[in-house]
Amino acid sequence: MLIEILKALFIGVVEGITEWLPISSTGHMILVDQFLHLDVSAQFLELFLVVIQIGAICAVIVLFFHKLNPFSSKKSASERSGTWRLWAMVIVGCIPAAVIGLAFDDFFNEHFYNAWTVAIALIFYGIVFIVMEAYNRRRESKMALSGPHRGKHAKGYAKDEGDSQQKGLFKIETVDEIDWKCALKIGCFQVLAIIPGTSRSGSTIIGGMLCGCSRTAAAEFTFFLAIPVMFGWGLLKCVKYVAELGFAMSATELAVLATGLITAFVVSILSIKFLLGYIKNNDFTAFGIYRIVLGIVVLGYFSLKALGIL
C-alpha cells in the first residue's frame, strides 16, 4: 500500500502544478504514465485522475472564497451585485465547453489522445505564447517611449506597482471588468483544450489576453471557469463509477484517492499563488519555452520507443 500511496502523492503534485500553470497537465500525465503505474483497476484509475482535479479546484475556492462569495456580510450591496455578475460571466464562459466539449470529448480522446498530438499541441501553443508576448513587449516599449499615459486607461497607473508592466497595455485590467462578449470568446478558446496537450489554462489565458485582458485578469478568470467545468466533470465520473461498480473500494484505493486529492489541493494553492505573483512582473514567455522543450522531449521519447531503442 505504501508504494501506491507514494505514487498517488507524486501524481497529486504533478496535477497540482500542471493544472494551473499553462503547460498542459495531459502532456505531463502521459510522461508520468510511462514510468509510474498505479496498481489499481482501469475504472478506478479513470476516476482517480478526474477526482484529484476536484482537489485542485477546491484550492481556487479557498483562495478566492471572499471574492466568489455573493452572500458575504462583509460586502456592500454593490459588491455583492458585482460578485453575482462575475458568476454570470463564468456561466457564459462555460457555455461553449458545455455545448461543444461534451459532444466531442469522447471523439477527440479516441482519435487524438496520443503522444504525437500532445507534443504538437505543446509546441504549437508554446510558440503562440512566445509570439504573443513578444508582440506585447513591443507595445510596452512603444508606450514607454511615448511618455506618461493618459486617456481611458490612465486610471490603471495609480493602482498596484507590481502590475506596472500591464497598466494601460490591456483594456481589461481586472477580472471584474470582463463583459459577456469577452467571457463568451474566452469560453470558445477553452473549447480548444479538448485537443490533448493544449492545456485548459493555457488556451483560456491566451484567449483572455487576445480579448484584451491583462495577464492577471486572464489567469483569474481561467481559475474561475474551472470551477463549474471541473466539478461537473468530476461529479459525472463519480456517478458513472458508482453506477458501474457501486461504492466498493479497497483500502488501498481509498488511501490512494485521499492522498491524491489532498496533495493536489495543497500543491494547487502553492501553484496559484506562484502564478499570480509571477505574472505581476513577468510574462508567459518562460512557459512557452517550457512547453516547446517538453513537446520535444515527448516527441523524442516516443520516437525512440517506436524505433525499439527504449
C-alpha positions in Angstrom: 0.0 0.0 0.0 2.8 2.4 0.9 4.2 2.3 -2.7 0.8 3.1 -4.2 0.4 6.0 -1.8 3.8 7.4 -2.8 2.8 7.1 -6.4 -0.5 8.9 -5.7 1.4 11.6 -3.8 3.7 12.2 -6.9 0.7 12.3 -9.3 -1.1 14.7 -7.0 2.0 17.0 -7.1 2.1 16.9 -10.9 -1.7 17.6 -11.1 -1.5 20.5 -8.6 1.3 22.2 -10.6 0.3 21.5 -14.2 -3.5 22.1 -13.8 -3.0 25.8 -13.2 0.3 26.7 -15.0 -0.3 26.9 -18.8 1.9 23.9 -19.5 -0.6 21.0 -20.1 -1.4 18.5 -17.4 -2.2 15.9 -20.1 1.4 16.2 -21.5 2.9 15.6 -18.1 0.5 12.8 -17.2 1.4 10.9 -20.4 5.0 11.0 -19.4 4.3 10.1 -15.8 2.2 7.2 -17.0 5.3 5.8 -18.9 7.2 5.4 -15.7 4.7 5.3 -12.9 1.7 2.9 -12.9 -0.8 2.7 -10.1 -1.7 -0.9 -9.2 -5.4 -0.3 -9.4 -8.3 -1.2 -11.8 -8.7 0.7 -15.0 -12.1 2.1 -13.8 -10.6 3.4 -10.6 -7.6 5.0 -12.3 -10.0 6.9 -14.6 -12.0 8.0 -11.6 -8.8 8.9 -9.7 -7.4 11.2 -12.4 -10.6 13.1 -12.5 -11.3 13.3 -8.8 -7.9 14.7 -7.9 -8.9 17.6 -10.1 -11.6 18.4 -7.6 -8.9 18.7 -5.0 -7.2 21.2 -7.3 -10.4 23.2 -7.9 -11.0 23.3 -4.1 -7.8 25.4 -3.9 -9.4 28.1 -6.1 -12.5 28.2 -3.9 -10.4 28.5 -0.7 -8.1 31.2 -2.1 -10.8 33.3 -3.7 -13.7 32.4 -1.3 -14.4 36.0 -0.3 -14.3 37.3 -3.9 -16.5 34.5 -5.1 -19.0 34.6 -2.2 -22.1 36.7 -3.1 -23.6 36.2 0.3 -20.7 37.7 2.3 -21.9 40.1 5.0 -18.6 42.0 4.6 -19.6 43.1 1.1 -21.7 46.1 0.3 -24.8 45.7 -1.9 -22.9 46.8 -5.0 -20.1 44.4 -4.2 -22.5 41.5 -3.9 -24.1 42.5 -7.2 -20.6 42.6 -8.7 -20.0 39.0 -7.5 -23.3 37.8 -9.0 -22.2 39.5 -12.2 -18.9 37.7 -12.1 -20.6 34.3 -11.7 -22.8 35.2 -14.6 -19.8 35.8 -16.7 -18.3 32.5 -15.6 -21.5 30.7 -16.7 -21.4 32.4 -20.0 -17.8 31.4 -20.5 -18.7 27.8 -19.8 -21.4 27.5 -22.4 -19.1 26.7 -25.4 -17.4 23.9 -23.4 -20.8 22.5 -22.3 -22.2 22.5 -25.8 -19.2 21.5 -27.9 -16.8 19.9 -25.4 -19.3 17.3 -24.0 -20.5 16.5 -27.6 -17.0 15.8 -29.0 -14.9 14.9 -25.9 -15.1 11.2 -26.4 -14.3 11.5 -30.2 -11.2 13.6 -29.5 -10.0 11.3 -26.7 -10.4 8.3 -29.0 -8.7 9.8 -32.1 -6.3 12.4 -30.7 -5.3 11.2 -27.2 -1.7 10.2 -28.1 1.8 11.4 -27.6 2.1 12.9 -31.1 -0.9 15.1 -30.8 0.1 16.2 -27.3 3.6 17.0 -28.4 2.4 19.0 -31.4 -0.1 20.9 -29.2 2.6 21.6 -26.6 5.0 23.1 -29.2 2.3 25.0 -31.1 0.9 26.8 -28.1 4.3 27.3 -26.7 5.1 29.3 -29.9 1.8 31.2 -29.6 2.8 32.3 -26.1 6.2 33.4 -27.2 4.9 35.3 -30.2 2.1 36.9 -28.3 4.3 38.1 -25.5 6.9 39.4 -28.0 4.1 41.5 -29.5 3.1 42.7 -26.0 6.7 43.7 -25.2 6.9 45.8 -28.4 3.7 47.5 -27.4 5.1 48.1 -23.9 8.3 49.6 -25.4 6.3 52.0 -27.6 4.2 53.0 -24.6 7.3 53.6 -22.5 8.8 55.8 -25.3 5.6 57.8 -25.6 5.8 59.0 -22.1 3.1 59.2 -19.3 -0.2 57.6 -20.3 -3.5 59.5 -20.4 -6.9 58.8 -21.6 -9.3 56.0 -20.8 -6.6 53.6 -19.5 -4.8 56.2 -17.3 -6.7 55.1 -14.2 -4.7 51.9 -14.1 -1.5 53.6 -13.4 -2.4 54.6 -9.9 -3.0 51.0 -8.6 -0.5 48.3 -7.8 3.0 49.0 -8.7 3.7 45.2 -9.0 1.4 45.2 -12.1 3.2 48.2 -13.7 4.0 46.2 -16.9 0.3 45.7 -17.5 -1.0 49.2 -16.9 -2.6 50.7 -19.9 -1.4 47.8 -22.1 -4.7 45.9 -21.8 -8.2 47.4 -22.0 -9.5 44.9 -19.3 -7.3 45.2 -16.2 -9.3 43.2 -13.7 -11.5 40.2 -13.8 -14.5 42.3 -12.7 -14.3 44.3 -16.0 -14.9 41.2 -18.2 -18.3 41.5 -20.0 -20.4 38.8 -21.5 -18.9 39.1 -25.0 -15.4 38.7 -23.7 -16.5 35.8 -21.4 -18.0 34.0 -24.4 -14.9 34.5 -26.5 -12.7 33.1 -23.8 -15.1 30.2 -23.4 -14.6 29.5 -27.1 -10.9 29.4 -26.6 -11.5 27.0 -23.6 -13.0 24.5 -26.1 -9.6 24.3 -27.8 -8.4 22.4 -24.7 -10.4 19.4 -26.0 -7.3 18.7 -28.0 -4.9 16.9 -25.6 -1.8 18.8 -24.8 -3.4 22.2 -25.4 -3.9 23.0 -21.7 -7.2 24.3 -20.5 -5.5 27.1 -18.5 -3.2 27.8 -21.5 -6.0 28.2 -24.0 -8.1 30.4 -21.8 -5.2 32.6 -20.8 -4.3 33.1 -24.5 -8.0 33.8 -25.3 -8.3 36.2 -22.5 -5.2 38.2 -23.5 -6.2 38.2 -27.1 -9.5 39.7 -26.0 -7.7 42.5 -24.2 -7.5 41.1 -20.7 -4.4 41.7 -18.5 -2.4 38.7 -17.6 -3.8 38.7 -14.1 -7.4 39.1 -15.2 -7.0 36.3 -17.8 -5.4 34.0 -15.2 -8.1 34.7 -12.5 -10.9 34.1 -15.0 -9.3 30.9 -16.0 -9.3 29.7 -12.4 -13.0 30.6 -12.0 -14.0 29.0 -15.3 -12.6 25.7 -14.0 -15.0 25.6 -11.0 -18.2 24.5 -12.8 -16.3 22.7 -15.6 -14.1 20.5 -13.3 -16.7 20.0 -10.6 -19.3 18.9 -13.2 -16.8 16.6 -14.9 -15.8 15.1 -11.6 -19.3 14.6 -10.5 -20.2 12.9 -13.8 -17.2 10.5 -13.4 -18.2 9.7 -9.8 -21.8 8.9 -10.8 -20.6 6.7 -13.7 -18.2 4.8 -11.4 -20.9 4.2 -8.8 -23.4 3.1 -11.4 -21.0 0.5 -12.8 -19.2 -0.7 -9.6 -21.1 0.7 -6.6 -19.4 2.3 -3.7 -17.0 -0.6 -3.0 -13.3 0.4 -2.9 -10.3 -1.4 -1.4 -8.4 0.1 1.4 -5.5 0.8 -1.0 -7.8 2.6 -3.4 -9.3 4.7 -0.7 -5.8 5.7 0.6 -4.7 6.4 -3.0 -7.7 8.6 -3.7 -7.4 10.6 -0.4 -3.7 11.1 -0.9 -4.0 12.3 -4.5 -6.9 14.6 -3.6 -5.2 16.2 -0.6 -1.9 16.6 -2.4 -3.5 18.2 -5.5 -5.3 20.6 -3.2 -2.2 21.7 -1.2 0.1 21.9 -4.3 -2.6 23.8 -6.2 -2.7 26.5 -3.6 1.0 27.0 -3.9 0.9 26.9 -7.8 -1.9 29.5 -8.0 -0.1 31.8 -5.6 3.1 31.4 -7.5 1.5 32.1 -10.9 -0.3 35.3 -9.7 2.8 36.6 -8.1 5.0 35.7 -11.1 2.9 37.4 -13.7 2.8 40.7 -11.8 6.3 41.4 -13.1 6.8 38.7 -15.8 5.1 37.5 -18.9 4.3 34.0 -20.2 7.4 33.6 -22.4 9.1 31.2 -20.0 6.0 28.9 -20.0 6.1 29.0 -23.8 9.7 27.9 -23.9 9.0 25.2 -21.3 6.1 23.9 -23.5 8.3 23.7 -26.5 11.1 21.8 -24.6 8.5 19.4 -23.1 7.0 18.8 -26.5 10.4 18.0 -28.0 11.0 15.6 -25.1 7.7 13.9 -25.7 8.4 13.6 -29.4 11.9 12.3 -28.8 10.9 9.8 -26.2 8.1 8.2 -28.1 10.1 8.3 -31.4 12.9 6.3 -29.7 10.3 4.0 -28.2 8.6 3.4 -31.6 12.0 2.5 -33.0 12.6 0.0 -30.2 15.5 1.9 -28.8 13.7 2.4 -25.4 
